[in-house]
Amino acid sequence: MRQFLAFAISILIGTSLAIAEGPPTNGDADAWCEANQNDCVTWCESNPDAEICQEPECD
């Protein structure tokens, strides 16, 4: 039972940390995404409508 509780708590903590990480609200989101590509992709999966996550338009 203790192992299950420890496992569940670690999953909840890991999930909340992954969701919490994102581009700074008062900084340059483009620079953050370039510097943290893995975090940017993970964040965009949860926030596909965010401006930083939109595909660039082709002219």
N, C-alpha and C positions, 0 to 999 in steps of 0.2 A: 504494500500500500504506500509506503514512504517513497519507493522508487517511482511509482506512478505519479504521485504528487510532485516530486522533484522534476520529473519529465514535463508534466503539464505546466508548471510554473516557468520552466526554462523556455518552453515554446511560447508562452504568452509574453514573456519579457523580450524574446528575440523578435517576435512579430511586432510588438509595439515600437521597438527601436527601429525596425525597418520602415515602418509606416511614418514614424516621426521625422526621419531624415528627408530633407528636401532642399530645394534652392533657398538661399537666404531671402527673407522678405524685403530687406532693405539693401540688397546687394545685386550684383550682376549675375542673373540666372544662367546666361550663356557661358560665362566664365566658370561658374560652378559646375555645369554639365561637362564642360571640356576637361576640367580637373578631376571630376568624379564620375567617369562614364558609367561604371557599374551601378553606382547609387542612383544616377540619373535615369537609367533604364528601369531600374526597380521602382523608382518613384513614379515614373511616367506610366508604368503598368497600372498603378492604382489611381492615377490622375490623368487619363488620356485627353481630357478637354483643356488642360492647362496650355497656355500659349507656348511655353518652352517645349512642349511635347508634340506640337503640330509639325507635320512634314513641311519642309520648305516648298514653296510653289515654284514650278518650272515655268520659265518665260518662253 
